[in-house]
Amino acid sequence: MQKYRLMHRNTICGNILFDEQNGNILSYSDMGSGESPFLGNADERRIKSWWKTRAVPASRSIIQKLLNGPDGITAEQYLEKNLALSITDSYWICPCDLDIEYEKVRFGNLSTFNEGKIPYHNVTSYDPNASLGGQMEKYWDLSGNTPVLVKECYKYFGQQAVNEVFASRIHEFLGTGTAYTAYTASKTEDNGMVCRCDAFTSDRVELIPAYEVVESQKCGNDTSVYDHLVNVAESNGIDREVMQGFLDYQTATDFIISNDDEHLMNFGVLRDAVTMKLLGPAPIFDSGNSMFYSEGIRCRHTRASLLERKITGVHKTEDKMLMQIKNRNIIDIERLPEKDYVINFYTKAGIPEEKAECIADNYGLKTDMFREFQRGGKISAFIEKSKK
């Protein structure tokens, strides 16, 4: 067994006991500092969940190499060896027999060594990617003044990387002032695609996933998850209208681009890591699993089949997500690009023309449905199927 202290910067949040065999948490006792995860309301159950979500998914190549290597290290063990450090927040774990301050281990300082390059895929040294979630192959480039997240894509014609840029364009067209992460994309020499974006966190500003906000307090049976999220955010200093407006906007744009990855780890709030004050919603990020990226060349849908698609979110279908929107006029639908723009955008990025045309047709149906929704119509798979 390994004993660590869970730290937030230099504050002790609690004590963790790890299983040496697999890197899982055996026990956790919170110290009541108010700085632990889940807005200071951590307990053993929550911390065990936090640890699992912080580790790199087992499907990523970095973990596959470690699992199949001579040491057979797991994602959780890899996270432990890297002290659970992250680019996006100030949490880390410190061995109980080690006296060291946060300033000595945080990546902002660590990158000043080794000519500004963090050792990569090396379990004997700190790797900022040990806590980097998501399914795409990705890593942090710390060579410049601002960390840059690089995501590689070699499947589906690299469309997930292309989709990140398309989502950025959608937000640009709408021009509501809602914060979003701007991506760029380029082709690789080995026929892949990579997209890049600057970190929106810093040594002073950290990301708190929506999952932690929701799980920090008990949700009543008669309260929706989104209403609960707004309530908790408001009780922690975020203006209610600001949080609700962000959720309405994000849900609306996710519907337009058919984002099927809307879970509570894919958005969140920003916090001042020193004062612990919540600052507001984090910029929209991670929209790659959209625009029918994993479907075949002929991915054309009907209105009914679009609404029957399963998503990973608070609800399992998009029509149910749509009903969470309070302000149906949160976006100006007429500012969105036409189908011809969509076809041209995707074909220029290397997506086969037939698929680009199918994507554009599906997108056109979604904008039509959202326009009807804004006029007071009810959008549901049941209604669409009953029209036949």
C-alpha beads as a LAMMPS data file, in Angstrom:
LAMMPS data file: protein, C-alpha beads

388 atoms
387 bonds

1 atom types
1 bond types

-500.0 500.0 xlo xhi
-500.0 500.0 ylo yhi
-500.0 500.0 zlo zhi

Masses

1 110.0

Atoms # bond

1 1 1 0.000 0.000 0.000
2 1 1 1.116 3.534 -0.787
3 1 1 0.171 6.556 1.328
4 1 1 -0.263 9.965 -0.297
5 1 1 -1.711 13.348 0.539
6 1 1 -4.221 14.770 -1.926
7 1 1 -3.105 18.345 -2.487
8 1 1 -4.580 21.485 -4.024
9 1 1 -1.540 23.629 -4.637
10 1 1 0.019 23.584 -1.141
11 1 1 -3.156 22.821 0.820
12 1 1 -3.675 19.290 2.125
13 1 1 -7.140 18.120 1.047
14 1 1 -7.007 14.598 2.469
15 1 1 -5.121 11.326 2.829
16 1 1 -5.212 8.566 0.205
17 1 1 -4.246 4.924 0.509
18 1 1 -3.427 3.246 -2.828
19 1 1 -3.318 -0.395 -3.875
20 1 1 0.194 -0.949 -5.244
21 1 1 -0.996 -3.731 -7.538
22 1 1 -3.328 -1.644 -9.695
23 1 1 -3.141 2.002 -8.616
24 1 1 -6.727 2.057 -7.349
25 1 1 -7.720 3.975 -4.231
26 1 1 -8.344 1.809 -1.179
27 1 1 -9.405 4.579 1.177
28 1 1 -9.656 8.359 1.465
29 1 1 -10.164 10.644 4.447
30 1 1 -10.906 14.313 3.816
31 1 1 -9.269 16.974 6.002
32 1 1 -12.112 19.476 5.635
33 1 1 -9.976 22.201 4.038
34 1 1 -12.747 23.162 1.626
35 1 1 -10.340 22.845 -1.312
36 1 1 -10.841 19.179 -2.181
37 1 1 -12.527 18.176 -5.455
38 1 1 -16.307 18.429 -5.790
39 1 1 -16.213 22.035 -4.547
40 1 1 -14.766 20.915 -1.223
41 1 1 -17.330 18.173 -0.626
42 1 1 -15.138 15.123 -1.263
43 1 1 -15.645 11.774 0.390
44 1 1 -14.263 8.321 -0.373
45 1 1 -16.909 7.466 -2.984
46 1 1 -16.460 10.745 -4.824
47 1 1 -12.650 10.597 -4.753
48 1 1 -12.624 7.053 -6.142
49 1 1 -14.782 8.270 -9.034
50 1 1 -12.578 11.368 -9.462
51 1 1 -9.485 9.164 -9.696
52 1 1 -11.020 6.922 -12.376
53 1 1 -12.086 9.852 -14.539
54 1 1 -8.697 11.564 -14.131
55 1 1 -6.766 8.601 -15.544
56 1 1 -6.095 8.235 -19.274
57 1 1 -8.718 5.959 -20.932
58 1 1 -7.413 2.415 -21.382
59 1 1 -8.219 2.547 -25.116
60 1 1 -5.589 5.215 -25.811
61 1 1 -2.326 4.016 -27.342
62 1 1 -0.220 5.492 -24.519
63 1 1 -1.894 3.123 -22.038
64 1 1 -1.919 0.182 -24.433
65 1 1 1.872 0.482 -24.711
66 1 1 2.227 0.569 -20.936
67 1 1 -0.184 -2.313 -20.355
68 1 1 1.652 -4.449 -22.895
69 1 1 5.101 -3.389 -21.709
70 1 1 7.393 -5.309 -19.370
71 1 1 5.971 -3.599 -16.267
72 1 1 2.301 -4.029 -17.241
73 1 1 1.394 -0.667 -15.729
74 1 1 -2.264 0.411 -15.584
75 1 1 -3.728 3.838 -16.336
76 1 1 -4.287 4.394 -12.623
77 1 1 -0.697 3.411 -11.767
78 1 1 0.552 5.731 -14.498
79 1 1 -1.489 8.548 -12.994
80 1 1 -0.076 7.790 -9.546
81 1 1 3.513 7.778 -10.810
82 1 1 2.884 11.183 -12.359
83 1 1 1.499 12.518 -9.047
84 1 1 -1.904 13.040 -10.752
85 1 1 -0.623 16.382 -12.059
86 1 1 -2.704 18.154 -14.676
87 1 1 -2.432 21.164 -16.962
88 1 1 -6.058 22.112 -16.303
89 1 1 -6.160 22.282 -12.500
90 1 1 -3.947 22.524 -9.391
91 1 1 -4.617 19.123 -7.830
92 1 1 -1.819 16.595 -7.278
93 1 1 -0.814 13.837 -4.895
94 1 1 2.250 13.989 -2.648
95 1 1 3.869 10.907 -1.045
96 1 1 3.467 11.178 2.731
97 1 1 7.218 10.726 3.251
98 1 1 8.095 13.533 0.807
99 1 1 8.339 17.203 1.786
100 1 1 7.912 19.171 -1.431
101 1 1 5.947 22.243 -2.492
102 1 1 3.657 22.630 -5.488
103 1 1 5.980 25.140 -7.116
104 1 1 8.602 22.400 -7.471
105 1 1 6.373 19.970 -9.360
106 1 1 3.814 22.013 -11.318
107 1 1 4.256 21.734 -15.067
108 1 1 4.729 25.462 -15.531
109 1 1 8.064 25.122 -13.722
110 1 1 8.871 21.584 -14.795
111 1 1 8.866 22.677 -18.422
112 1 1 11.866 24.928 -17.781
113 1 1 14.003 21.809 -17.535
114 1 1 15.069 19.451 -20.331
115 1 1 15.132 22.333 -22.857
116 1 1 11.435 23.019 -22.363
117 1 1 10.359 19.511 -23.297
118 1 1 8.440 17.254 -20.946
119 1 1 9.496 13.594 -21.206
120 1 1 6.704 11.847 -23.075
121 1 1 5.476 8.249 -22.573
122 1 1 8.070 7.734 -19.844
123 1 1 6.766 6.281 -16.583
124 1 1 9.872 7.292 -14.658
125 1 1 9.317 11.009 -15.227
126 1 1 6.381 13.398 -15.076
127 1 1 4.069 13.388 -18.070
128 1 1 1.329 16.047 -18.366
129 1 1 -0.668 13.617 -20.479
130 1 1 -1.169 11.072 -17.676
131 1 1 -4.337 12.944 -16.659
132 1 1 -5.507 13.847 -20.160
133 1 1 -8.892 12.231 -20.843
134 1 1 -10.821 11.579 -24.036
135 1 1 -10.614 8.971 -26.761
136 1 1 -8.547 10.795 -29.426
137 1 1 -4.767 10.491 -29.263
138 1 1 -3.640 13.752 -27.715
139 1 1 -0.831 15.448 -25.854
140 1 1 0.175 18.824 -24.467
141 1 1 2.836 20.820 -26.293
142 1 1 4.574 22.909 -23.620
143 1 1 7.296 24.367 -25.829
144 1 1 5.734 27.844 -25.980
145 1 1 4.507 30.362 -23.444
146 1 1 0.970 28.908 -23.532
147 1 1 0.304 25.150 -23.403
148 1 1 -1.169 23.869 -26.662
149 1 1 -3.380 20.797 -26.787
150 1 1 -2.647 18.674 -29.867
151 1 1 -5.133 16.000 -30.925
152 1 1 -4.253 13.447 -33.577
153 1 1 -6.807 11.697 -35.757
154 1 1 -6.129 8.911 -38.254
155 1 1 -9.594 7.341 -38.448
156 1 1 -12.677 8.528 -40.341
157 1 1 -10.593 10.674 -42.742
158 1 1 -9.448 12.704 -39.726
159 1 1 -12.937 14.143 -39.410
160 1 1 -12.895 14.550 -35.618
161 1 1 -10.084 17.084 -35.984
162 1 1 -11.932 18.804 -38.829
163 1 1 -15.109 18.924 -36.737
164 1 1 -13.333 20.886 -34.011
165 1 1 -12.580 23.613 -36.531
166 1 1 -16.115 23.508 -37.939
167 1 1 -17.563 23.967 -34.445
168 1 1 -15.283 26.985 -33.993
169 1 1 -16.667 28.439 -37.226
170 1 1 -20.248 27.875 -36.046
171 1 1 -19.567 29.852 -32.867
172 1 1 -17.870 32.534 -34.934
173 1 1 -20.869 32.808 -37.279
174 1 1 -23.315 33.054 -34.379
175 1 1 -21.263 35.738 -32.648
176 1 1 -23.145 35.665 -29.327
177 1 1 -20.093 36.325 -27.194
178 1 1 -20.303 32.892 -25.571
179 1 1 -16.762 31.737 -24.864
180 1 1 -15.495 28.895 -27.029
181 1 1 -12.180 27.229 -27.767
182 1 1 -10.776 28.117 -31.179
183 1 1 -9.171 25.195 -33.036
184 1 1 -6.956 24.954 -36.087
185 1 1 -6.300 21.772 -38.069
186 1 1 -3.712 20.537 -40.544
187 1 1 -2.780 17.339 -42.341
188 1 1 0.125 15.183 -41.268
189 1 1 2.729 13.579 -43.500
190 1 1 1.268 10.141 -42.799
191 1 1 -2.257 11.032 -43.999
192 1 1 -3.691 11.951 -40.642
193 1 1 -5.113 15.172 -39.253
194 1 1 -4.148 17.106 -36.161
195 1 1 -6.007 19.923 -34.487
196 1 1 -4.599 22.378 -31.990
197 1 1 -5.941 24.791 -29.429
198 1 1 -4.457 26.961 -26.702
199 1 1 -5.162 26.043 -23.092
200 1 1 -7.821 28.224 -21.494
201 1 1 -6.477 27.435 -18.022
202 1 1 -3.350 28.771 -16.319
203 1 1 -1.487 28.609 -13.030
204 1 1 -4.225 30.832 -11.564
205 1 1 -7.330 29.648 -13.475
206 1 1 -8.471 26.028 -13.383
207 1 1 -11.238 23.929 -14.922
208 1 1 -13.849 22.254 -12.730
209 1 1 -15.854 19.718 -14.792
210 1 1 -19.641 19.974 -14.643
211 1 1 -19.622 16.451 -13.229
212 1 1 -17.916 17.679 -10.049
213 1 1 -20.312 20.615 -9.716
214 1 1 -23.341 18.338 -10.062
215 1 1 -21.970 15.681 -7.710
216 1 1 -20.884 18.189 -5.058
217 1 1 -24.436 18.400 -3.693
218 1 1 -27.381 16.024 -3.631
219 1 1 -29.888 16.558 -6.421
220 1 1 -33.576 16.348 -5.585
221 1 1 -35.709 13.760 -7.386
222 1 1 -37.892 16.490 -8.886
223 1 1 -34.932 18.556 -10.170
224 1 1 -33.304 18.009 -13.559
225 1 1 -29.533 17.627 -13.740
226 1 1 -29.179 20.907 -15.638
227 1 1 -31.378 22.786 -13.155
228 1 1 -29.296 21.299 -10.344
229 1 1 -26.100 22.417 -12.076
230 1 1 -27.453 25.967 -12.357
231 1 1 -28.545 25.928 -8.698
232 1 1 -25.142 24.764 -7.434
233 1 1 -23.273 27.197 -9.675
234 1 1 -25.442 30.049 -8.404
235 1 1 -24.885 29.044 -4.771
236 1 1 -21.138 29.226 -5.487
237 1 1 -21.155 32.701 -7.005
238 1 1 -21.979 32.300 -10.722
239 1 1 -24.856 34.463 -11.940
240 1 1 -27.872 32.234 -12.596
241 1 1 -28.734 33.813 -15.954
242 1 1 -25.136 33.483 -17.135
243 1 1 -24.973 29.765 -16.309
244 1 1 -28.408 29.024 -17.769
245 1 1 -27.629 31.017 -20.906
246 1 1 -24.407 29.079 -21.411
247 1 1 -26.187 25.730 -21.069
248 1 1 -28.927 26.832 -23.479
249 1 1 -26.355 27.969 -26.038
250 1 1 -24.208 24.856 -25.736
251 1 1 -27.213 22.530 -26.017
252 1 1 -28.505 24.429 -29.051
253 1 1 -25.188 24.345 -30.902
254 1 1 -24.565 20.701 -29.964
255 1 1 -27.937 19.926 -31.567
256 1 1 -27.028 21.833 -34.729
257 1 1 -23.714 20.002 -35.191
258 1 1 -25.096 16.669 -33.927
259 1 1 -22.522 16.352 -31.158
260 1 1 -23.016 12.909 -29.609
261 1 1 -20.511 13.414 -26.767
262 1 1 -22.281 15.795 -24.367
263 1 1 -21.403 14.211 -21.021
264 1 1 -20.658 16.192 -17.865
265 1 1 -16.870 15.870 -18.212
266 1 1 -16.949 17.717 -21.543
267 1 1 -17.853 21.120 -20.131
268 1 1 -17.559 22.901 -16.832
269 1 1 -16.748 26.087 -14.967
270 1 1 -13.585 28.069 -14.334
271 1 1 -12.250 28.787 -10.852
272 1 1 -9.593 31.044 -9.389
273 1 1 -7.156 28.472 -7.989
274 1 1 -5.987 30.844 -5.243
275 1 1 -9.217 32.440 -3.981
276 1 1 -11.302 29.330 -4.894
277 1 1 -13.965 31.630 -6.377
278 1 1 -15.924 30.311 -9.359
279 1 1 -15.458 32.680 -12.297
280 1 1 -18.082 31.482 -14.782
281 1 1 -18.661 28.831 -17.452
282 1 1 -15.552 27.432 -19.139
283 1 1 -15.227 28.001 -22.905
284 1 1 -16.942 25.350 -25.026
285 1 1 -14.461 22.628 -26.004
286 1 1 -14.207 19.082 -27.380
287 1 1 -16.767 19.010 -30.202
288 1 1 -14.952 16.463 -32.375
289 1 1 -17.501 13.665 -31.981
290 1 1 -20.049 15.402 -34.168
291 1 1 -21.245 15.767 -37.767
292 1 1 -21.613 11.967 -38.161
293 1 1 -17.846 11.431 -38.015
294 1 1 -18.009 7.671 -37.341
295 1 1 -20.725 6.870 -39.871
296 1 1 -20.014 5.662 -43.401
297 1 1 -19.812 7.616 -46.642
298 1 1 -23.583 7.404 -47.094
299 1 1 -24.599 8.827 -43.737
300 1 1 -27.763 10.581 -44.911
301 1 1 -30.580 10.585 -42.327
302 1 1 -34.283 11.300 -42.097
303 1 1 -35.645 13.645 -39.453
304 1 1 -36.781 10.645 -37.427
305 1 1 -33.469 8.787 -37.604
306 1 1 -31.570 11.937 -36.639
307 1 1 -33.590 12.174 -33.452
308 1 1 -33.222 8.465 -32.691
309 1 1 -29.423 8.581 -32.634
310 1 1 -28.015 7.698 -29.216
311 1 1 -25.746 10.222 -27.547
312 1 1 -23.611 10.284 -24.407
313 1 1 -25.141 13.008 -22.300
314 1 1 -27.539 13.852 -19.525
315 1 1 -30.180 12.274 -21.791
316 1 1 -29.668 9.549 -24.378
317 1 1 -31.267 11.328 -27.362
318 1 1 -31.013 14.817 -28.779
319 1 1 -34.737 15.599 -28.636
320 1 1 -34.648 15.062 -24.870
321 1 1 -31.602 17.327 -24.595
322 1 1 -33.380 19.996 -26.632
323 1 1 -36.164 20.186 -24.066
324 1 1 -33.625 21.372 -21.451
325 1 1 -33.360 24.723 -23.243
326 1 1 -35.098 27.560 -21.411
327 1 1 -34.460 30.321 -23.961
328 1 1 -35.288 28.989 -27.431
329 1 1 -34.011 32.182 -29.046
330 1 1 -30.529 31.889 -27.520
331 1 1 -29.083 31.775 -31.048
332 1 1 -30.016 33.532 -34.285
333 1 1 -30.568 30.556 -36.568
334 1 1 -30.338 32.752 -39.665
335 1 1 -26.680 33.507 -38.930
336 1 1 -25.675 29.871 -39.454
337 1 1 -23.860 28.937 -42.691
338 1 1 -25.827 27.352 -45.559
339 1 1 -25.423 23.765 -46.751
340 1 1 -23.132 24.788 -49.642
341 1 1 -20.683 26.230 -47.142
342 1 1 -20.693 22.947 -45.210
343 1 1 -20.019 20.875 -48.340
344 1 1 -17.157 23.134 -49.381
345 1 1 -15.686 23.186 -45.857
346 1 1 -15.526 19.401 -45.515
347 1 1 -14.400 18.591 -49.054
348 1 1 -11.552 21.092 -48.740
349 1 1 -10.521 19.305 -45.545
350 1 1 -10.263 15.970 -47.369
351 1 1 -13.655 14.452 -46.573
352 1 1 -15.066 12.531 -49.599
353 1 1 -17.567 14.656 -51.498
354 1 1 -20.398 12.135 -51.148
355 1 1 -20.040 12.127 -47.378
356 1 1 -19.710 15.916 -47.272
357 1 1 -23.009 16.191 -49.145
358 1 1 -24.695 13.782 -46.714
359 1 1 -23.305 15.728 -43.759
360 1 1 -24.647 18.959 -45.224
361 1 1 -28.105 17.455 -45.851
362 1 1 -28.285 16.194 -42.265
363 1 1 -27.112 19.580 -41.004
364 1 1 -29.831 21.222 -43.086
365 1 1 -32.483 19.042 -41.462
366 1 1 -31.173 19.919 -38.010
367 1 1 -31.288 23.660 -38.702
368 1 1 -34.840 23.271 -40.065
369 1 1 -35.893 21.442 -36.897
370 1 1 -34.279 23.999 -34.638
371 1 1 -36.027 26.784 -36.534
372 1 1 -39.343 25.015 -35.894
373 1 1 -38.364 24.585 -32.246
374 1 1 -37.766 28.326 -31.955
375 1 1 -41.255 28.950 -33.330
376 1 1 -42.760 26.881 -30.539
377 1 1 -42.836 23.476 -32.206
378 1 1 -42.173 20.244 -30.357
379 1 1 -39.295 18.247 -31.792
380 1 1 -39.360 14.520 -31.015
381 1 1 -38.572 11.193 -32.637
382 1 1 -42.047 9.945 -31.711
383 1 1 -43.746 12.753 -33.638
384 1 1 -41.503 12.254 -36.662
385 1 1 -42.132 8.494 -36.757
386 1 1 -45.889 8.973 -36.434
387 1 1 -45.897 11.129 -39.587
388 1 1 -45.197 8.087 -41.766

Bonds

1 1 1 2
2 1 2 3
3 1 3 4
4 1 4 5
5 1 5 6
6 1 6 7
7 1 7 8
8 1 8 9
9 1 9 10
10 1 10 11
11 1 11 12
12 1 12 13
13 1 13 14
14 1 14 15
15 1 15 16
16 1 16 17
17 1 17 18
18 1 18 19
19 1 19 20
20 1 20 21
21 1 21 22
22 1 22 23
23 1 23 24
24 1 24 25
25 1 25 26
26 1 26 27
27 1 27 28
28 1 28 29
29 1 29 30
30 1 30 31
31 1 31 32
32 1 32 33
33 1 33 34
34 1 34 35
35 1 35 36
36 1 36 37
37 1 37 38
38 1 38 39
39 1 39 40
40 1 40 41
41 1 41 42
42 1 42 43
43 1 43 44
44 1 44 45
45 1 45 46
46 1 46 47
47 1 47 48
48 1 48 49
49 1 49 50
50 1 50 51
51 1 51 52
52 1 52 53
53 1 53 54
54 1 54 55
55 1 55 56
56 1 56 57
57 1 57 58
58 1 58 59
59 1 59 60
60 1 60 61
61 1 61 62
62 1 62 63
63 1 63 64
64 1 64 65
65 1 65 66
66 1 66 67
67 1 67 68
68 1 68 69
69 1 69 70
70 1 70 71
71 1 71 72
72 1 72 73
73 1 73 74
74 1 74 75
75 1 75 76
76 1 76 77
77 1 77 78
78 1 78 79
79 1 79 80
80 1 80 81
81 1 81 82
82 1 82 83
83 1 83 84
84 1 84 85
85 1 85 86
86 1 86 87
87 1 87 88
88 1 88 89
89 1 89 90
90 1 90 91
91 1 91 92
92 1 92 93
93 1 93 94
94 1 94 95
95 1 95 96
96 1 96 97
97 1 97 98
98 1 98 99
99 1 99 100
100 1 100 101
101 1 101 102
102 1 102 103
103 1 103 104
104 1 104 105
105 1 105 106
106 1 106 107
107 1 107 108
108 1 108 109
109 1 109 110
110 1 110 111
111 1 111 112
112 1 112 113
113 1 113 114
114 1 114 115
115 1 115 116
116 1 116 117
117 1 117 118
118 1 118 119
119 1 119 120
120 1 120 121
121 1 121 122
122 1 122 123
123 1 123 124
124 1 124 125
125 1 125 126
126 1 126 127
127 1 127 128
128 1 128 129
129 1 129 130
130 1 130 131
131 1 131 132
132 1 132 133
133 1 133 134
134 1 134 135
135 1 135 136
136 1 136 137
137 1 137 138
138 1 138 139
139 1 139 140
140 1 140 141
141 1 141 142
142 1 142 143
143 1 143 144
144 1 144 145
145 1 145 146
146 1 146 147
147 1 147 148
148 1 148 149
149 1 149 150
150 1 150 151
151 1 151 152
152 1 152 153
153 1 153 154
154 1 154 155
155 1 155 156
156 1 156 157
157 1 157 158
158 1 158 159
159 1 159 160
160 1 160 161
161 1 161 162
162 1 162 163
163 1 163 164
164 1 164 165
165 1 165 166
166 1 166 167
167 1 167 168
168 1 168 169
169 1 169 170
170 1 170 171
171 1 171 172
172 1 172 173
173 1 173 174
174 1 174 175
175 1 175 176
176 1 176 177
177 1 177 178
178 1 178 179
179 1 179 180
180 1 180 181
181 1 181 182
182 1 182 183
183 1 183 184
184 1 184 185
185 1 185 186
186 1 186 187
187 1 187 188
188 1 188 189
189 1 189 190
190 1 190 191
191 1 191 192
192 1 192 193
193 1 193 194
194 1 194 195
195 1 195 196
196 1 196 197
197 1 197 198
198 1 198 199
199 1 199 200
200 1 200 201
201 1 201 202
202 1 202 203
203 1 203 204
204 1 204 205
205 1 205 206
206 1 206 207
207 1 207 208
208 1 208 209
209 1 209 210
210 1 210 211
211 1 211 212
212 1 212 213
213 1 213 214
214 1 214 215
215 1 215 216
216 1 216 217
217 1 217 218
218 1 218 219
219 1 219 220
220 1 220 221
221 1 221 222
222 1 222 223
223 1 223 224
224 1 224 225
225 1 225 226
226 1 226 227
227 1 227 228
228 1 228 229
229 1 229 230
230 1 230 231
231 1 231 232
232 1 232 233
233 1 233 234
234 1 234 235
235 1 235 236
236 1 236 237
237 1 237 238
238 1 238 239
239 1 239 240
240 1 240 241
241 1 241 242
242 1 242 243
243 1 243 244
244 1 244 245
245 1 245 246
246 1 246 247
247 1 247 248
248 1 248 249
249 1 249 250
250 1 250 251
251 1 251 252
252 1 252 253
253 1 253 254
254 1 254 255
255 1 255 256
256 1 256 257
257 1 257 258
258 1 258 259
259 1 259 260
260 1 260 261
261 1 261 262
262 1 262 263
263 1 263 264
264 1 264 265
265 1 265 266
266 1 266 267
267 1 267 268
268 1 268 269
269 1 269 270
270 1 270 271
271 1 271 272
272 1 272 273
273 1 273 274
274 1 274 275
275 1 275 276
276 1 276 277
277 1 277 278
278 1 278 279
279 1 279 280
280 1 280 281
281 1 281 282
282 1 282 283
283 1 283 284
284 1 284 285
285 1 285 286
286 1 286 287
287 1 287 288
288 1 288 289
289 1 289 290
290 1 290 291
291 1 291 292
292 1 292 293
293 1 293 294
294 1 294 295
295 1 295 296
296 1 296 297
297 1 297 298
298 1 298 299
299 1 299 300
300 1 300 301
301 1 301 302
302 1 302 303
303 1 303 304
304 1 304 305
305 1 305 306
306 1 306 307
307 1 307 308
308 1 308 309
309 1 309 310
310 1 310 311
311 1 311 312
312 1 312 313
313 1 313 314
314 1 314 315
315 1 315 316
316 1 316 317
317 1 317 318
318 1 318 319
319 1 319 320
320 1 320 321
321 1 321 322
322 1 322 323
323 1 323 324
324 1 324 325
325 1 325 326
326 1 326 327
327 1 327 328
328 1 328 329
329 1 329 330
330 1 330 331
331 1 331 332
332 1 332 333
333 1 333 334
334 1 334 335
335 1 335 336
336 1 336 337
337 1 337 338
338 1 338 339
339 1 339 340
340 1 340 341
341 1 341 342
342 1 342 343
343 1 343 344
344 1 344 345
345 1 345 346
346 1 346 347
347 1 347 348
348 1 348 349
349 1 349 350
350 1 350 351
351 1 351 352
352 1 352 353
353 1 353 354
354 1 354 355
355 1 355 356
356 1 356 357
357 1 357 358
358 1 358 359
359 1 359 360
360 1 360 361
361 1 361 362
362 1 362 363
363 1 363 364
364 1 364 365
365 1 365 366
366 1 366 367
367 1 367 368
368 1 368 369
369 1 369 370
370 1 370 371
371 1 371 372
372 1 372 373
373 1 373 374
374 1 374 375
375 1 375 376
376 1 376 377
377 1 377 378
378 1 378 379
379 1 379 380
380 1 380 381
381 1 381 382
382 1 382 383
383 1 383 384
384 1 384 385
385 1 385 386
386 1 386 387
387 1 387 388
